[in-house]
């Protein structure tokens, strides 16, 4: 009994002082970030694999992408050239109209 | 099927994106000039002028503009007067004849001063560009108010 009382007293007197390690919060956030990044990478990898399941599929996709880039930029260049010619004509008209008084009223500042 | 749709969407996005990127980049300098109504920037671009040449031509242009605006006003006044006289009269009158002569004199003065300005501008350009400039502008002296064949809207 005496032993039990002593034990009880000692247990009541026992105080736990929890200590938080240095950089505890930063370390928790690092781990959360690492897990999120790993999950994102896995999602991108899964999507990539779903889109291009085989190497030939990836090669085809690359070839098509290059062709589309070439077609898109080629058509963009042609359209830009046509627009530039139209704008140049307008600016030329505007310039001539500033010099020729007989064109002032009719065509001055007719830039597109 | 879903994969094919996604791939198709990506392909269309890629083509459209490259189209607009090339278009925007390709037209940027011209659009910039047009947005600012910068005829002299066009002239500098067209005749490959240096900044110094452009500055001198800009001075000439500014000096030419004031008397040019006055001539413009005179032309408008003469034309308006002539129109009203022609409308009011049933046959040619001495006043109409005098106004027609006055209009012709005004046009002659405009053409002479325009040609002087054209030569002054051309003199600031490199010789080859100057010749091309005179060739481009000569039609305005020969026939004021006319539009170049290549400048007409298509």
Interface residues (C-beta under 8 A of the other chain):
Chain A: X50 X51 X61 X64 X65 X68 X69 X71 X72 X73 X74 X75 X76 X77 X79 X80 X81 X83 X84 X87 X88 X89 X90 X91 X92 X93 X94 X95 X96 X98 X99 X100 X101 X102 X103 X104 X105 X106 X107 X109 X111 X112
Chain B: X3 X6 X7 X10 X11 X14 X15 X16 X17 X18 X19 X20 X21 X22 X23 X25 X26 X27 X30 X31 X33 X34 X37 X38 X39 X40 X42 X43 X46 X61 X64 X65 X68 X69 X71 X72 X75 X76 X107 X110 X114 X117 X118 X136 X137 X140 X144 X145 X147 X148 X150 X151 X153
